[in-house]
Amino acid sequence: MSTETPESGRSVAVLFPIPGGGPYTYRVPSDWEIPPATGCRVSAPLGRKLLTGLVTGPGLPVPAGVRLRALSASLDNRPLLTPDLLELIAWLAEYYFCEPGEALRSVVPGPFLRVGDRTVHLSEAAQADPPTGLPPAQGRLIELLQARGKARVSSLRDELDAGPLQRALTVLENAGLVTLSDCLPRVPADKTDSLVSAVAPLPEAEELERLLRRSPRQRQCLDYLSGLAHPVEAAFLSRQMGFSPEVVRTLAGRGLARITQVRRLRDPFQSLDLPPYDHPTPSAAQTAVIAAISRDLDCHRVFLLHGVTGSGKTLVYLEILRPVLAAGRQAVVLVPEIALTPQTTARFRAVFGDRVAVLHSGLSDGERYDIWREIRAGRYRVAVGPRSAVFAPFENLGLIILDEEHESTYKQTDLTPRYHARDVAIRRMRSAGGPVVLGSATPSLETWAEAESGNVVRLSLPERVAGRLLPEVRLGDLRHGWTGSDKNGVTPALLKEIGFALEARGQVLLLLNRRGFSNFVLCPDCGGIVECPNCRISLTVHKRLGRLLCHYCGHQQPAPEVCPACGSASLERIGAGTEQVESALREAFPERVVDRMDLDTTGGKWSHHEILERLRTGATDILVGTQMIAKGLDFPNVVLVGVVNADTAMNLPDFRSTERTFQLLAQVAGRTGRGERGGEVLIQTFNPAHPAVRAAVHHDYTGFARRELAVRLEAGYPPYVRLLNVIFSGEQEPVVERFAGDSAALVAALIQRKHLQDRLTLLGPAPCPLERLRGRWRRHLILKSREPELIGSLGEFLARRLKPPAAGACRVTLDRDPASLM
């Protein structure tokens, strides 16, 4: 077939943030002076929708006679994405076996990629002579337009199904009975402030007297404005000075005052009262680490900063940022939890001022939109935030830091692509030509093994700052201390230690990695457990809500009075969560302030910050929380950390459960002993001989890593092999089971045909540990290989070949390097 190349520069390739999103080639309208540059956003029609997409380059040649659709609008004056981010989108799609549009959706915040709409009008001919005898869908559409005059396509979907609506629009448009016009996507409007100033020069005194003779408040306001050297916000005049908006508007109308609209950056941290930070002088050990990293700021290298809790890793981060920023480059600092963002931001802004931006999911659309634009414009030099901040659109990125690099929250698990921020950071800095610093007291075993092999440079901070000692850790054996009166885990031994800490005017942190009041409701007569109707999971009791909740799909229902299975009224609530521990402590220490930090108490925008501020200022005596309180927090007055039950994650059916248990215990233990008063830790457990518990007691990461790596090597798990978890899900169990079985047979045949038996291991298919989730049945295959390239080739093969059956809304998910097999 003959082809023609479109006129040079007059067509572009556009990628949309959806599965199957292209790139597609579009014609640049002839009245546009220049085509939009690569990396700019455009609006363009796709089917009957108007989408926002990203220009990825010049358009492709098209077959002769094919008429390209035209772009609707250009949305950027300069590229939104830098060239390295465009490369990163392509890498994400390739490495994590997804489509480029899905990768684009992960990189660019939603407010920049909103969907537009199209408006349908009756044509003049149809208005003058309404058509009759049309098929039902077309006739109904004409009736709606006659009643409304015009309508958005999206609103018509409430009246007509998508398929019939699209066919009706196509037929009627071709017949000249309706016309379609684009409604561009709406983006957050700029936030503006009104600034007021007196005009200069003011009229003569006699003229002023005439204008303001009967307006004493206007006279007072004008006198105030005349005495200012700079304009003042209208809101300040009203709120602080008591001059009504009408007074100001009247002065402006009389030509005595000037009102100017000025764009205001939506930066939530500008108005937040952040805690002060006393910037210390680096110790000798910190100085050596800073020097070692600073020598290699111009080349790509990965550093592991292994420092015990309280060893001053944050100060190292601050000091290595100085030469990066002095060289005109920018940096990203990643933290594992939103809860850590205010404290981290306070420290970085104390040193680098308002050049530090904050990116996280708790921001409003307007805040995210402003901050991304200002990063792109060069206002900010440092971005702080959880994993998605790795995509901050800096022009000249020189450094990425991952604090607490071991945390599983750096892995995206609920959306495609299922990327790990650590691997994305390393890939991005390989292109940018700068280092990545991975900091942790308990590094992931993958990173530790890379350091042992020499692929990662390991630097150590083996001691706490100012010569402070690591806290003493003691065990509470729940096998002998568990009684009927303390089934909530608040044992007499724990109460005694809390009492001692409070008498010494110290604060207490209590960790229990289960929220809610009770873990589940049990019927002792039939043995039944009240389960979620959508998941094969027990429902958790939330006493304050008076309901049972599913922590996976969000289902909730009233707490039953009788067993749903047998009708027995003797239901029992088993196990304890943070809500029950909080209640027990309020009862035991009624004169003390007990606070709780978990997903139930941190739903508000600044909830994390407010809870931690109460602890910092001493307003809270005891803070009970889930793993949120175990990460990176630095409060010198905390003299006791108690782990209510260390066994919550110890026996999960996941090869990382032992590692995660050790990390959680070691990290939460590190929250105490940071001040001059020292600190203690009490870990309660039913399994005091467990290797993770024993290692945490002795603060022995190296010994733990050595033992656990030997177990992983023998069992054939990361870091010695690479994994691909292939998850099949759907609404009908037999369909999912058959789909998984057929897929396993396909892989087994491939292994046999290509003689891969010694290079690739297939496990499954088998039910996922969480077999039913959010109404969907789940099976999985696990593929293991020592060769990353082989996992990549196989994943690409499966992404092309596995086609979910139509029945039961089946899906297949490819999770490369999974953080969990649950």
C-alpha positions, -999 to 999 in steps of 0.1 A, spaced: 0 0 0 14 34 -9 19 58 19 24 95 22 44 114 48 24 143 63 38 177 58 69 181 79 60 192 114 22 193 107 13 161 125 21 149 160 19 116 180 -3 119 211 -4 96 241 -35 94 262 -35 83 299 -57 53 293 -52 16 284 -48 15 247 -40 52 247 -17 52 217 3 71 206 -21 82 179 -12 105 150 -31 138 147 -31 166 123 -20 200 135 -47 226 125 -35 248 96 -41 280 115 -17 271 143 16 289 137 38 261 151 30 225 162 30 218 199 64 207 212 72 172 225 62 170 261 33 195 258 -3 187 265 -30 188 238 -67 181 237 -79 158 209 -109 137 201 -107 99 206 -139 82 197 -167 104 210 -146 117 239 -123 147 241 -92 137 260 -61 154 272 -29 137 260 8 143 257 27 150 225 54 123 223 70 134 190 62 139 153 34 120 137 39 87 118 34 84 81 -2 74 72 -16 55 43 -26 75 13 -62 86 14 -65 84 52 -77 117 67 -62 125 101 -83 140 129 -72 174 140 -61 185 174 -86 205 194 -64 227 215 -28 232 227 -27 234 265 9 243 272 33 271 261 62 249 271 66 212 277 50 199 308 74 169 309 111 169 306 128 145 281 140 122 309 104 118 321 93 109 286 120 82 285 109 71 320 73 66 308 86 43 280 108 24 305 79 19 330 57 5 302 85 -19 291 97 -30 325 63 -34 342 45 -49 312 19 -22 309 7 2 281 24 36 278 -9 53 286 -10 36 319 25 47 327 17 83 317 -12 82 342 12 73 370 37 100 361 15 130 356 -10 142 383 -47 138 374 -55 176 373 -33 179 342 -50 151 323 -87 157 327 -113 145 302 -131 171 282 -166 167 266 -184 174 234 -216 194 230 -244 183 206 -266 209 189 -295 204 166 -285 217 131 -305 246 116 -320 222 91 -333 199 119 -347 228 138 -366 241 108 -379 207 97 -377 181 126 -370 146 112 -396 119 118 -396 81 115 -362 77 129 -350 45 147 -356 46 185 -321 58 197 -319 85 170 -355 96 176 -349 98 214 -317 119 209 -336 144 186 -364 147 212 -338 154 240 -321 181 219 -354 197 209 -362 200 246 -328 212 257 -315 230 227 -280 215 233 -265 189 255 -232 175 267 -224 140 254 -217 129 289 -251 140 301 -268 121 273 -253 88 286 -279 90 314 -306 87 288 -290 64 262 -265 35 265 -230 43 252 -233 20 222 -266 32 208 -257 68 216 -224 67 197 -241 51 167 -269 76 168 -245 106 170 -225 92 140 -255 87 118 -272 120 127 -239 140 123 -233 124 88 -269 133 79 -264 169 89 -290 168 116 -267 175 145 -234 193 150 -207 185 176 -184 210 192 -155 205 217 -157 215 254 -121 216 265 -111 199 298 -114 222 328 -82 227 349 -81 242 384 -85 279 382 -57 301 394 -61 313 430 -58 351 432 -55 377 460 -68 412 458 -41 438 467 -52 473 476 -32 505 475 -39 542 476 -34 560 443 -5 584 440 -7 613 440 -40 618 458 -64 647 449 -60 680 467 -73 683 502 -105 702 491 -113 675 466 -108 648 491 -130 666 516 -157 668 490 -155 631 481 -153 618 517 -173 643 536 -200 618 546 -178 587 546 -157 585 577 -148 548 572 -136 555 537 -115 584 551 -100 561 577 -93 534 552 -76 558 528 -55 573 555 -43 538 565 -35 529 529 -17 562 523 7 554 552 17 520 537 48 515 515 33 485 498 -1 472 487 -21 452 513 -44 422 509 -81 431 508 -88 402 531 -64 417 557 -82 450 555 -115 433 562 -104 407 587 -78 426 607 -86 462 602 -124 460 600 -129 478 567 -157 462 548 -153 451 511 -179 478 502 -156 505 517 -127 493 496 -148 490 464 -162 525 468 -127 540 472 -116 522 441 -147 534 423 -139 570 432 -104 567 419 -88 569 453 -76 533 457 -63 507 432 -73 470 434 -49 446 417 -54 408 413 -23 388 420 -20 351 415 -14 332 447 5 299 448 -15 272 466 12 258 489 -4 244 520 28 243 539 33 281 537 5 286 563 11 255 583 28 260 617 58 237 613 80 228 642 114 245 645 146 226 636 179 232 654 204 224 627 233 206 644 270 204 634 278 171 617 298 146 638 330 130 626 312 100 613 286 121 595 313 143 580 330 113 565 298 100 550 290 135 536 324 137 520 322 102 505 289 110 487 298 146 478 328 133 458 305 115 434 277 140 428 286 143 391 283 106 383 256 79 387 262 58 418 239 42 443 247 46 480 233 27 509 234 48 541 231 23 568 228 41 601 212 29 633 181 47 645 190 82 658 223 83 640 215 115 621 208 104 586 186 135 580 215 158 587 236 139 561 208 144 535 207 181 543 244 185 539 248 166 506 220 187 492 240 219 496 265 213 468 238 198 446 218 230 448 249 252 446 257 236 412 223 246 399 207 212 400 176 199 419 168 170 442 140 147 453 136 134 488 112 105 492 96 95 525 75 63 530 44 79 547 24 111 544 27 113 582 64 120 579 60 148 553 54 178 577 83 169 600 106 163 570 94 194 552 101 215 583 137 204 585 144 210 548 126 243 547 145 255 578 177 251 557 166 258 522 136 281 527 105 281 504 125 264 476 112 231 490 80 217 475 58 190 489 40 165 467 16 139 481 -19 124 476 -33 145 504 -30 177 484 -61 192 467 -62 192 429 -54 229 429 -24 225 452 -10 197 432 -16 216 400 2 247 412 31 229 428 38 208 397 37 239 375 60 258 398 85 229 399 85 229 361 89 267 360 120 265 383 106 280 415 113 250 436 147 232 439 138 203 462 106 181 462 97 161 493 70 134 493 60 97 491 67 75 461 50 95 433 73 125 441 100 105 422 83 119 390 87 156 400 94 174 367 128 189 375 148 201 345 182 193 359 178 166 385 210 159 404 201 137 434 173 114 447 172 103 483 150 75 496 146 77 534 136 44 551 142 27 518 131 -7 531 94 4 534 69 -15 513 49 17 507 75 26 480 59 -2 459 27 6 441 3 -23 446 -31 -11 436 -27 4 401 -8 -4 369 21 0 365 31 -17 398 64 2 401 88 4 430 101 40 436 136 27 445 140 11 410 124 41 393 148 64 411 178 44 401 167 43 365 159 80 364 193 90 379 211 67 355 198 90 327 203 122 347 238 113 358 236 117 395 236 96 427 208 78 445 211 76 483 191 49 501 189 54 538 177 30 565 186 14 598 170 -18 585 177 -19 548 157 -42 525 176 -75 520 177 -68 482 196 -36 489 218 -52 515 227 -80 490 235 -54 463 259 -37 488 275 -70 497 282 -77 460 297 -43 455 269 -30 432 259 -5 458 283 16 479 276 10 516 283 38 541 278 34 578 267 54 608 271 28 635 264 50 666 237 75 677 245 112 677 260 128 708 271 94 720 235 84 730 230 47 736 204 25 718 175 17 741 174 -13 762 149 -38 748 131 -64 770 107 -91 761 73 -97 776 63 -134 771 26 -135 765 25 -172 768 28 -168 806 14 -133 811 -19 -135 792 -50 -135 815 -87 -130 811 -84 -94 823 -59 -83 797 -70 -99 764 -66 -65 749 -28 -70 752 -24 -43 779 -8 -67 804 0 -58 840 37 -57 831 30 -32 803 8 -11 825 35 -10 852 61 2 827 38 29 813 31 41 849 69 44 855 74 64 823 45 88 831 57 93 866 91 103 852 72 129 830 80 110 799 59 101 769 49 67 757 44 51 722 24 19 719 25 -1 687 -2 -25 677 -4 -31 639 -41 -37 639 -67 -10 639 -103 -13 651 -116 -26 685 -117 -64 680 -102 -84 652 -133 -105 645 -166 -118 658 -167 -155 666 -197 -178 674 -185 -203 700 -214 -226 693 -209 -232 656 -173 -218 652 -185 -194 625 -168 -160 619 -187 -130 606 -170 -124 572 -171 -97 545 -196 -106 517 -171 -93 492 -139 -107 505 -129 -140 522 -119 -119 552 -133 -115 587 -149 -82 595 -133 -60 622 -152 -45 651 -151 -7 653 -168 1 686 -171 39 681 -189 34 648 -209 6 662 -202 -14 630 -182 -41 615 -157 -30 587 -137 -47 561 -103 -32 559 -98 -44 523 -130 -33 504 -145 -9 528 -178 -28 533 -195 -21 566 -225 -34 584 -241 -32 619 -227 -55 645 -250 -86 647 -269 -96 678 -270 -133 668 -248 -156 647 -258 -153 610 -251 -190 606 -268 -207 636 -287 -179 653 -268 -183 686 -268 -151 708 -235 -160 725 -212 -141 700 -177 -132 712 -154 -104 701 -119 -118 697 -85 -101 695 -76 -65 701 -70 -35 679 -57 0 685 -92 13 694 -95 -13 722 -60 -5 735 -68 32 735 -100 25 755 -81 3 780 -54 30 786 -80 57 791 -96 36 818 -62 28 834 -49 63 833 -79 86 834 -59 117 842 -36 113 812 -41 122 776 -43 92 753 -42 97 715 -45 72 686 -29 73 652 -42 49 625 -63 50 593 -94 57 613 -81 89 629 -60 103 600 -87 109 574 -84 147 575 -59 166 555 -37 176 584 -47 148 608 -12 132 608 5 165 615 -20 175 642 -16 142 661 22 144 660 21 181 670 2 172 701 29 146 709 57 170 701 43 198 723 37 174 752 -1 177 750 -3 139 745 10 115 771 4 82 754 2 77 716 -13 43 704 -8 36 667 -2 12 639 30 11 619 25 48 611 42 56 644 72 33 637 88 53 609 113 81 612 97 101 640 120 120 663 106 130 697 132 132 725 107 130 754 95 95 744 111 73 771 91 41 766 80 22 735 57 -7 740 49 -33 713 15 -47 724 18 -78 702 48 -84 680 32 -114 663 6 -96 641 26 -101 608 50 -128 619 32 -158 605 16 -144 573 20 -167 542 46 -144 526 83 -149 523 90 -114 536 70 -117 568 101 -124 590 120 -95 574 90 -71 579 85 -82 615 122 -74 623 121 -41 605 89 -30 623 102 -40 657 137 -24 652 122 8 637 96 13 665 123 6 691 143 34 676 116 60 684 128 61 720 161 70 737 166 100 714 169 125 742 193 129 772 169 108 794 174 76 774 146 51 768 133 16 771 114 -8 749 91 -37 759 82 -61 732 53 -85 740 52 -117 720 40 -153 720 72 -163 702 102 -149 721 126 -173 703 116 -161 668 147 -149 649 132 -115 641 124 -109 678 158 -120 690 176 -98 665 155 -68 674 162 -72 711 200 -70 704 197 -43 676 215 -68 654 206 -61 618 238 -76 604 232 -109 621 196 -110 611 204 -102 575 231 -130 574 206 -156 587 177 -145 566 197 -143 534 208 -179 539 172 -190 543 162 -171 511 191 -186 492 180 -222 502 144 -215 494 150 -197 461 135 -163 469 147 -127 463 173 -113 463 187 -145 447 160 -148 421 136 -124 404 98 -130 407 68 -124 385 35 -128 402 7 -134 376 -27 -127 393 -60 -138 377 -92 -124 391 -129 -123 382 -164 -125 396 -169 -162 388 -147 -187 406 -148 -215 380 -140 -190 352 -109 -177 371 -98 -212 380 -100 -223 343 -83 -191 331 -54 -196 355 -51 -233 346 -50 -226 309 -24 -199 314 -2 -222 336 -4 -248 308 7 -222 283 37 -213 304 46 -250 311 45 -257 274 68 -228 267 93 -239 293 93 -274 278 96 -261 242 124 -237 250 142 -260 274 140 -235 302 136 -261 331 170 -251 346 164 -214 342 128 -208 351 105 -222 378 67 -222 376 47 -224 408 9 -228 407 -17 -220 398 -30 -217 433 -55 -196 452 -40 -163 464 -36 -161 502 -64 -135 501 -85 -157 479 -115 -134 474 -111 -96 475 -136 -69 467 -160 -94 452 -134 -110 429 -120 -145 431 -82 -147 428 -56 -172 416 -20 -167 408 11 -181 392 46 -174 405 75 -174 381 111 -175 394 144 -170 376 179 -159 384 179 -140 351 161 -106 351 162 -106 313 143 -139 311 116 -126 335 113 -96 313 109 -116 281 84 -140 297 64 -111 311 63 -94 277 51 -127 261 23 -131 287 12 -95 284 6 -102 247 -8 -137 249 -30 -138 279 -65 -126 269 -90 -127 297 -123 -145 289 -154 -124 284 -173 -141 312 -171 -129 348 -152 -97 342 -119 -114 343 -86 -96 346 -49 -105 346 -23 -85 364 15 -89 360 33 -78 391 71 -77 386 93 -78 417 63 -81 440 65 -66 475 40 -92 487 25 -124 475 -7 -119 495 
